[in-house]
Amino acid sequence: MSEQCCSMKKYMAEFIGTCVLVLMGCGSAALAGGTISWLGVSLAFGLSVLVMVYAIGPISGCHINPAITLAMWINKKISGKDAIMYMVFQVLGAFLGVAILTCIAGHADGLAVNAVDPYGMGFTTCAAFVCELVMTFLFLLVIFGATSEKAPAGFAGIAIGLSLTLIHLVSIPVTNTSVNPARSIAPAVFDMNANAGLTDLWIFIVAPFVGAALAALVWRGFECCKKNND
């Protein structure tokens, strides 16, 4: 099989995985949020990642998140070309997920758009930025640890999915939880009634990227210490 074909398989896996994440995660909030509450929405996002890790992980590594791809590129676990293509296909997959959700819902509003203080609880822009940065940082640390050589084999998806669930439980009131630029971009563009979604979108691109980059550097330091100790 040609290298180009293998690369396209990885990109399509990221496209499908991100589509599933956005469709199931945002869909749970948009279609059933009033019934399943924040706990149910948190589980929907976490379970979406968990099942995709096992479904497409062997093909692409299951990033389905540009922030994760950035962190993996910083730590030289993916090439620059693949990193760019992963991000492009992740965003495209997110748009497909939102398009499907819009068709199901019959309207293009209430799509779980990320925004500062979406429920009017008094959170500031600074609080939202710090929340997204820290939560992404912690998420990436879990990912690096769960996929490291010394981690128990076969359990990465569970750790990663549960960590995303935990992150949502804490940060939904603050930002509706992003930690994923692709997940934020598509609903903000589709939901034309959510002006705050576009206004605040920069937070959900910049903060996750910064948090992911910091996590990559911290993990690189952990690995250096580990090698020196060995």
Buried (B, 14 or more C-beta within 10 A) or exposed (E): EEEEEEBEBBBBBBBBBBBBBBBBBBBBBBBEBEEBEBEBBBBBBBBBBBBBBBBBBEBBBBBBBBBBBBBBBBBEBBEEEBBBBBBBBBBBBBBBBBBBBBEEBEEBBBBBBBBBBBEEEEBEEEBBBBBBBBBBBBBBBBBBBBBEEEEEEEEBBBBBBBBBBBBBBBBBBBBBBBBBBBBBBBBBBBBEEBEBBBEBBEBBBBBBBBBBBBBBEBBBEBBEEEEEEE
